[in-house]
Amino acid sequence: MDIPVAGLIGAAIGLYIGWLDYGIANGLLSALVEKQRRKGGGFATRFEPALRKLVFILPVFGFPVIGYLAAQQLVG
């Protein structure tokens, strides 16, 4: 099975963008959890571990797949 170079480049760019998005989303989630803890709890504080996993998995694994597919469509 041959993996095209364009797909690898697209996946690498997608991974970079996903990592940046993870950093932003993780910071926003941390701020939200801290704010809700000060107010006495809420949705984000109850489901913080699951939300942290979701915030990591979606961008870090999703963006490379999207980048790979987009590069494949652009190149042909």
Buried (B, 14 or more C-beta within 10 A) or exposed (E): EEEEEBBBBBBBBBBEBBEEBBEEBBEEBBEBBEEBEEEEEEEBBEEBEEBBEEBBEBBBEEBBBBBBBBBBEEEE
